[in-house]
């Protein structure tokens, strides 16, 4: 399966993340999966005329293109011309190259939230007119249009994240190479369901604090960060706490609130990332599928039943009270 990787308006963080894939032989892993990386801006030696010839061959059908991966948002400015970002040596806007290559690719993959929705590059006034491949924020459309379907029959596959977990990218490419990826494997935002059907909340090491609504009050505290610290792990679609980063970490395990970076519009939440907006003392962003009345009732009962150990540890930066030692044999 031939893969061409282009980089548009972004920081390159998804490529950085990709290099942390769980393998000691990255090229060998791709080869074993039947994946041929035609070109990548950071991993390939080809440049200049050699690269331009490859792109022309892909666009014009002389080189088979199975998967077009795009990292970074598509810069349509100024005034829709795309001339804020010209592909070096061609004088042609990157958006025109992407349109032409997407039209002949069997599959098109947006790598990261910038390529999927516009992401960080589209924040604020968005003077570069940045957008995603098939979404402009949370609105279908983007560069390729809401009705775009690649030759393989799928819309743009949005491997969203800021950055993406290397496993999300590798597993998507491996599934495509094995012909094991279809429309039923995409969620409503066209993200791969193998990670988007999970919540960051699943597997979070702070879940005991969440259960008892024992909340952190400052960044170093051990408690749940949902109530006060802006954490959206109960709403964010990703498997970050069960598919750990670099085999051992996640944002919440590192003491940082989840900002829901796999979702469109995460870059402009309307409030500081480290604060939880509330209405009448109740967090506005409640857990997925949970009615507000039920959450309020649950929170009240949970707080009234919070063990002293949990309450004490929640607002400390280390375990102050250890779990009691007692017999646990069943009788």
C-alpha positions in Angstrom: 0.0 0.0 0.0 1.6 3.2 -1.2 1.4 6.1 1.3 2.2 9.7 0.5 2.4 12.1 3.5 2.1 15.8 3.1 2.5 18.5 5.7 0.5 21.7 5.6 -0.3 24.4 8.2 0.8 23.0 11.5 3.7 22.3 13.9 4.7 18.8 12.8 3.8 17.4 16.2 1.9 14.5 14.8 5.0 13.4 12.9 7.0 13.8 16.1 4.5 11.6 17.9 4.5 9.0 15.1 8.3 8.4 15.7 7.4 7.3 19.2 5.5 4.3 17.8 6.0 1.2 19.9 8.7 -0.4 17.8 12.5 -0.4 17.6 12.3 -0.6 13.8 9.8 1.9 12.4 10.6 1.3 8.7 10.5 -2.4 9.3 7.1 -2.2 11.0 5.6 -0.5 8.0 7.2 -2.9 5.6 5.9 -5.9 7.6 2.4 -4.4 7.3 2.7 -4.1 3.6 3.1 -0.3 3.7 5.4 1.6 1.3 6.0 5.2 2.4 6.5 7.0 -0.9 7.5 10.2 0.8 7.4 12.0 4.2 8.7 15.5 4.7 10.8 14.5 7.7 11.7 10.9 7.0 12.4 10.9 3.3 15.6 11.9 1.5 14.0 13.0 -1.7 13.6 16.7 -2.3 13.5 19.3 -5.0 12.8 18.0 -8.5 12.8 14.4 -7.4 9.8 15.1 -5.0 8.0 17.3 -7.5 8.2 14.5 -10.1 6.8 12.0 -7.6 3.9 14.3 -6.8 3.2 14.9 -10.5 3.3 11.1 -11.1 0.8 10.5 -8.3 -1.5 13.2 -9.5 -1.4 12.2 -13.1 -1.8 8.5 -12.5 1.7 7.3 -13.4 2.3 6.3 -9.7 -0.4 4.4 -7.8 -1.5 6.3 -4.7 -3.3 4.2 -2.1 -3.3 6.6 0.8 -2.8 10.4 1.0 -2.0 11.4 4.5 -2.2 15.1 5.3 -0.8 16.6 8.5 -1.7 20.2 9.4 -4.6 22.5 8.4 -5.3 23.6 4.9 -4.5 27.3 4.5 -7.0 28.9 2.1 -5.9 32.5 2.6 -5.6 35.1 1.4 -9.1 35.4 0.1 -9.3 31.7 -0.9 -6.2 31.8 -3.1 -4.1 29.5 -0.9 -1.1 31.6 -1.6 -0.1 31.8 2.1 1.3 28.3 1.6 3.0 27.5 -1.7 4.7 24.2 -2.2 8.3 25.1 -2.6 9.7 24.8 -6.1 6.2 24.7 -7.7 4.6 28.1 -7.2 1.4 26.1 -6.7 -0.7 26.5 -3.5 -0.6 23.4 -1.2 -4.4 23.3 -1.3 -4.3 22.8 -5.0 -1.9 19.9 -4.7 -4.0 18.4 -2.0 -7.2 18.7 -4.1 -5.5 17.0 -7.0 -3.9 14.2 -5.1 -7.1 13.5 -3.0 -9.0 13.1 -6.3 -6.8 10.1 -7.3 -6.1 8.5 -3.9 -7.9 5.4 -2.8 -8.1 6.7 0.8 -7.5 10.2 2.3 -6.4 10.4 6.0 -6.4 13.6 8.1 -3.5 13.1 10.6 -4.2 15.3 13.6 -6.9 17.8 14.6 -5.5 20.5 12.4 -5.9 18.4 9.2 -9.3 17.1 10.5 -11.0 20.3 11.7 -8.5 23.2 11.4 -7.3 22.8 14.9 -4.9 25.2 16.6 -4.0 26.8 13.3 -7.6 28.0 12.9 -7.9 29.5 16.4 -9.0 33.0 17.1 -9.7 35.3 14.0 -8.2 32.6 11.7 -6.5 35.1 9.4 -5.0 32.3 7.3 -8.5 30.9 6.6 -7.3 27.5 7.9 -9.6 24.6 7.8 -9.6 20.8 7.8 -9.8 18.5 4.9 -13.5 17.8 5.2 -14.5 19.9 8.2 -14.3 23.6 9.0 -14.4 23.4 12.7 -17.5 21.4 13.6 -19.1 22.1 10.2 -18.8 19.6 7.4 -17.2 21.1 4.3 -13.5 22.1 4.7 -11.2 22.1 1.7 -12.6 19.0 -0.1 -16.3 19.6 0.6 -18.9 17.8 2.7 -19.7 15.4 -0.1 -16.2 14.2 -0.8 -15.6 10.5 -1.1 -12.3 9.0 -1.9 -12.0 6.3 -4.6 -12.1 3.6 -2.0 -15.6 4.7 -1.0 -14.8 6.4 2.3 -14.8 10.0 3.3 -11.7 11.6 4.8 -10.7 9.4 7.8 -10.1 11.9 10.6 -7.4 10.5 12.9 -7.9 13.5 15.2 -5.7 14.5 18.2 -3.3 17.2 19.1 -1.0 15.4 18.6 -2.3 12.0 17.4 -1.2 9.0 19.4 1.2 7.0 17.1 -0.9 3.9 17.6 -4.0 5.6 16.1 -2.1 6.4 12.9 -0.3 3.1 12.6 -3.4 1.0 13.4 -5.4 3.0 10.8 -2.8 2.5 8.1 -2.4 -1.2 9.0 -6.2 -1.8 8.8 -6.3 -0.1 5.4 -3.4 -2.1 4.1 -5.2 -5.3 5.2 -8.5 -4.2 3.7 -10.1 -4.4 7.2 -11.4 -0.8 7.4 -14.9 0.2 6.2 -17.5 2.8 6.8 -18.8 0.9 9.8 -15.4 1.6 11.5 -15.9 5.4 11.5 -17.8 7.3 14.2 -20.2 10.2 13.3 -17.2 12.6 12.9 -15.4 10.0 10.7 -12.8 9.2 13.4 -11.7 5.5 13.7 -13.9 3.9 16.2 -11.2 1.7 17.7 -10.1 4.8 19.7 -13.0 7.2 19.3 -15.6 4.8 20.9 -13.6 5.2 24.1 -13.5 8.0 26.6 -10.3 9.5 28.1 -12.1 8.9 31.4 -11.8 5.1 30.9 -8.8 3.9 32.8 -8.0 7.3 34.4 -6.0 6.8 37.6 -8.1 9.5 39.3 -11.3 7.6 38.9 -11.7 6.9 42.6 -11.7 10.6 43.2 -14.2 11.1 40.5 -16.5 8.4 41.9 -16.6 10.3 45.2 -16.5 13.8 43.6 -13.3 14.5 45.6 -11.9 17.2 43.5 -8.5 18.8 43.0 -8.2 22.5 43.8 -4.8 23.3 42.4 -2.6 21.8 39.7 -0.5 19.5 42.0 -3.5 17.9 43.7 -4.3 14.2 43.2 -8.1 14.6 43.1 -10.4 14.6 40.1 -9.8 17.6 37.8 -13.3 17.7 36.3 -15.0 20.0 38.9 -12.5 22.8 39.1 -9.5 22.2 36.8 -11.2 22.1 33.4 -10.8 18.3 32.7 -13.0 17.0 29.9 -12.0 13.4 30.2 -15.5 12.3 30.8 -16.6 13.8 27.5 -13.5 13.4 25.3 -13.4 10.5 22.8 -10.0 8.8 22.9 -8.3 5.9 24.6 -5.5 7.9 26.1 -5.6 6.2 29.6 -5.9 2.6 28.3 -3.5 3.1 25.3 -0.8 4.9 27.2 1.6 7.3 25.5 5.2 6.0 25.2 3.9 3.0 27.1 3.4 4.8 30.4 1.7 8.2 30.3 -1.3 10.4 29.5 -2.2 14.0 30.1 -4.2 13.2 33.3 -1.5 10.9 34.6 0.9 13.8 34.2 -1.3 16.1 36.2 -2.8 17.9 33.3 -6.5 18.2 32.5 -7.8 16.7 29.3 -8.7 19.5 26.9 -10.6 17.1 24.5 -8.1 17.6 21.7 -9.7 15.0 19.5 -12.9 17.2 19.2 -13.6 20.0 16.7 -13.3 23.4 18.3 -11.2 22.3 21.2 -8.8 25.2 20.5 -11.4 27.8 21.3 -13.2 26.5 24.4 -14.5 30.0 25.5 -12.8 29.7 28.9 -9.2 29.1 30.2 -8.2 25.5 29.7 -7.4 25.1 33.4 -10.8 26.2 34.7 -14.2 24.5 34.7 -17.0 26.8 33.6 -20.0 26.4 35.9 -23.7 27.4 36.1 -25.0 27.7 39.7 -22.0 25.8 40.9 -22.5 22.9 38.5 -20.0 22.2 35.7 -21.4 23.0 32.3 -19.6 20.1 30.6 -21.1 17.0 32.2 -20.2 13.4 31.4 -21.3 12.0 28.1 -24.9 10.8 28.1 -25.6 11.8 31.7 -28.6 14.0 32.4 -27.8 17.0 34.6 -30.4 16.1 37.3 -28.9 12.6 37.7 -25.4 14.1 37.9 -26.4 16.5 40.6 -28.1 13.7 42.6 -25.1 11.4 42.2 -22.6 14.1 43.1 -24.5 14.9 46.3 -24.7 11.3 47.4 -21.1 10.6 46.5 -19.7 13.6 48.4 -21.7 12.6 51.5 -20.2 9.1 51.3 -16.6 10.2 50.6 -14.1 8.3 52.8 -11.8 10.6 54.8 -8.8 9.0 53.0 -10.1 10.0 49.6 -11.1 13.5 50.8 -7.7 14.1 52.4 -5.7 12.8 49.4 -7.7 14.7 46.8 -6.2 18.1 47.8 -2.7 16.9 48.4 0.2 16.3 46.1 1.0 12.9 47.6 -0.9 10.1 49.4 -1.5 11.4 52.9 -3.7 8.6 54.1 -3.1 5.1 52.8 -5.9 2.6 52.4 -6.7 0.7 55.5 -5.2 -2.8 55.9 -7.9 -5.4 56.7 -8.8 -8.9 55.9 -10.4 -9.3 52.5 -11.2 -13.0 52.5 -14.7 -13.8 51.5 -16.9 -15.7 54.1 
